[in-house]
Amino acid sequence: MRRVRRRTRLQLIVTLVAVALLGTGCFSAPGGRAPAGGSAEQDAGPPQQGGIFRYALPSDARSLDPHAQSSYNTHIAIGSTYSKLVDFDTGPDIPYGSPQLEGDLAESWEPTDDGRTWTFHLRHGVRFHDKPPVNGRELTADDVLCTMQRIRQLPGHQVNLISMVQDISAPDPYTVVFRLDGPYAEFDTNMANHFMWILPCEATRGEFDVSTTAIGTGPFVLERWVRDRERVLTANPHYYREGTPHMAGVHVSIVPDQASAIAALRTGQIDFLSALSSDKAQIDRLLQQDPELVLREEKGLSQVRIFMNQETEPFDDPRVRRAVALAIDREGMLSAIRSGGDLTGPVTPTLFGGLPSAESAQLQPHDPQRARQLLAEAGFPTGFSTRMILTDGYGETIVREAQWAQQDLAEVGIQVELDVQDYATYFTESFAGKNYAMGFGLQTPMLAADEYLSSEWLSTGARNWYGITDPGLDRMITEQRGILDPAARLQALLDIQRYIVENVSNPVPLYVYDGQSILAPYVHDVFPHPDYGTRHQADMWLGPDAPGRR
C-alpha cells in the first residue's frame, strides 16, 4: 500500500526551487552502495513479514519527553512510536534528504491563497497504541490541540516552529485549522519537523509519565526501555498503513564502545550499525573482513561546529569570535578526519537557501594572520586561555576534530583546555544551560533554513544558547518568513547568512560530513531521511537468513 501524499501549491514552489538548487549530484544513490559485496536490492523480491531488527547506538536518551528535550537521542528513541501531521517522503526513487512531503496523520492539507491559514484534514480511524491510560482510542483533532498547547505552555523547544500561529481550532474531530500572523510558505514543512510529534491528550494532562513512556500512533510500540542499555519495540498491529510494519519488532542496544559495536555486527548480534566514525580506513577494513556487508553513504546535514557563549568574556567581543572562525582550517580538518563532506554556512548547503560551499569557504577562510590581528585589536596580543566543552557521546571522531581545532587555535594564541563530558551533562547542563565559554560538537540536522535561523540566531530563539542579541538580525529573520516569492526569499536567506558569518561569527559552522552506515545483506528497503524520525522502518523487512527470525 503506497502512502497517499498531497502537495500544497506554496510548498511545491519552494520544493521545485530547492530541487533545482540541489541538483542530482548532491545525493548518493538512494539505496547506498555495496563496494565489497552485498545483496542487490532489485533481486530481493517482495517484502517478507516477521523478524526482529537489531541495531546499536553509542549513547541513550536522558528523557523520552519530546518537548523537554531537543536531543537527537530523545527523538530517535521515539521516532517510530509517535507520528506527525505530515512527514518527509522516502523511498527507492526519492533522493536522500528530499524536501518532498506526504501525509502522516493528516490525509491532506492546504493553505489559503494568502498563506495565512492552513487546514489539515486528519485520517479517520487512526488509533493510539493499546497501552493504559490511552488504551487504543482513536486519534482526533483534540490531540493536536493538546500537543500545541503543551508546546506553548512549557514552552517546548518547538515553540519557534509555531511562533507565527495566532489561533488553532478544531471545527470537527478530523480538521485542524492554524491561523498565522502573516503569510508563511513553509508552515507544512514545520509540521513535518522531527520535533513535531503529536501526543495524546492523556500525555499532556500528565496521566502518564511522558519522560519514561511513549504512547503514540506510530508503526512500533515501545514495550521496554532500560536507560543506557536497551529499547525493545514491537509492531503496532493497528498501524493505519495496512500491511506494515513488516518486521515484528526493533531491538536497540546502547553500545558506547565502537569496537564492541563493530564486533557485534561481524558476529551477527546486530543487523545495522550507524553513527560510524566516518574513518574511511576503518570502514574499508570492516568491509574487507566481511564482504557481504553493505555500505550506505548519504550526504549529511549534521553540522560540525565551534560555538561560544557571548555572555562571557572574551567572547562578548565580535572580533574574538571572528578570530576563532578564521583560525580553523576547515578544509584540512574535513579531508584528514572525515571520509567526505562539504563546507557549510549557517544553513547547510543542500537545503533551500543554504550558502553554496564555495561561498562559505570565501567568507570564512583559514587566515591565522588576520585572526592574530583581530585578537590584538580586541586587547589580546598574546592570546588567552579558555575551556572548550565537548562530548564523546557522539563518537570518537568528534573528539579528534576538537583536538584539531585545539591545535589550530593554539597557533593564533588561544590556549584551549578540552572538557570531555558525558552526553547528558554536555547537552543539558552545559550547552542548553549556557554553562560554558566555548564548545565543540554537532548540531541538529535542521530541515529548513528558517528553522536554523529562527531557533538559533533569533534573540528569542528556543535554541539560542549562545547569547546572540542583534535587533537588526532579528528583523531580517522575521521578515524573510513572509516572503512568498521563492527567488526573493532565497536572496533574503543568503544575505542573512552573509551577515551572520561576517558580523556575528557564532556559532562557527565548519562542515557537514557524509554519513556512513553498514547493514547486513538480509536487511532490505532501508530508505531513511536525515530527520530524527524512524518511520521508514515500517517499510523495512528482513530476509529469510536474518538471525532476528530465529
Stockholm file with secondary structure:
# STOCKHOLM 1.0

chainA/1-550         MRRVRRRTRLQLIVTLVAVALLGTGCFSAPGGRAPAGGSAEQDAGPPQQGGIFRYALPSDARSLDPHAQSSYNTHIAIGSTYSKLVDFDTGPDIPYGSPQLEGDLAESWEPTDDGRTWTFHLRHGVRFHDKPPVNGRELTADDVLCTMQRIRQLPGHQVNLISMVQDISAPDPYTVVFRLDGPYAEFDTNMANHFMWILPCEATRGEFDVSTTAIGTGPFVLERWVRDRERVLTANPHYYREGTPHMAGVHVSIVPDQASAIAALRTGQIDFLSALSSDKAQIDRLLQQDPELVLREEKGLSQVRIFMNQETEPFDDPRVRRAVALAIDREGMLSAIRSGGDLTGPVTPTLFGGLPSAESAQLQPHDPQRARQLLAEAGFPTGFSTRMILTDGYGETIVREAQWAQQDLAEVGIQVELDVQDYATYFTESFAGKNYAMGFGLQTPMLAADEYLSSEWLSTGARNWYGITDPGLDRMITEQRGILDPAARLQALLDIQRYIVENVSNPVPLYVYDGQSILAPYVHDVFPHPDYGTRHQADMWLGPDAPGRR
#=GR chainA/1-550 SS CCCCCCCCHHHHHHHHHHHHHHCGGGSCCTTCBCTTCCCCGGGSCSCCCCCEEEEEESSCCSCCCTTTCCCHHHHHHSTTTSBCSEEECCSTTSCTTCCCEEESSEEEEEECTTSSEEEEEECTTCBCCSCTTTTTCBCCHHHHHHHHHHHHHTTCGGGGGGTTEEEEEEEETTEEEEEESSCCTTHHHHHTSTTCCBCCHHHHTTSSCTTTCCCCSSSEEEEEEETTTEEEEEECTTCSSTTCCCSSEEEEEECCCHHHHHHHHHTTSCSEECSCCCCHHHHHHHHHHCTTCEEEEECCCCEEEEEECTTSTTTTSHHHHHHHHHHCCHHHHHHHHSSSEEECCSSCTTSTTCCCHHHHHHHSCCCHHHHHHHHHHTTCTTCEEEEEEEEGGGCHHHHHHHHHHHHHHHHTTEEEEEEEECHHIIIIIIITTTCCSEEEEEECCCSSHHHHIIIIISTTCTTCCSCCCCHHHHHHHHHHHTCCSHHHHHHHHHHHHHHIIIIICCSEEEEEECEEEEECTTEECCCCCSSSCCGGGGTCEECTTCGGGC
#=GC SS_cons         CCCCCCCCHHHHHHHHHHHHHHCGGGSCCTTCBCTTCCCCGGGSCSCCCCCEEEEEESSCCSCCCTTTCCCHHHHHHSTTTSBCSEEECCSTTSCTTCCCEEESSEEEEEECTTSSEEEEEECTTCBCCSCTTTTTCBCCHHHHHHHHHHHHHTTCGGGGGGTTEEEEEEEETTEEEEEESSCCTTHHHHHTSTTCCBCCHHHHTTSSCTTTCCCCSSSEEEEEEETTTEEEEEECTTCSSTTCCCSSEEEEEECCCHHHHHHHHHTTSCSEECSCCCCHHHHHHHHHHCTTCEEEEECCCCEEEEEECTTSTTTTSHHHHHHHHHHCCHHHHHHHHSSSEEECCSSCTTSTTCCCHHHHHHHSCCCHHHHHHHHHHTTCTTCEEEEEEEEGGGCHHHHHHHHHHHHHHHHTTEEEEEEEECHHIIIIIIITTTCCSEEEEEECCCSSHHHHIIIIISTTCTTCCSCCCCHHHHHHHHHHHTCCSHHHHHHHHHHHHHHIIIIICCSEEEEEECEEEEECTTEECCCCCSSSCCGGGGTCEECTTCGGGC
//
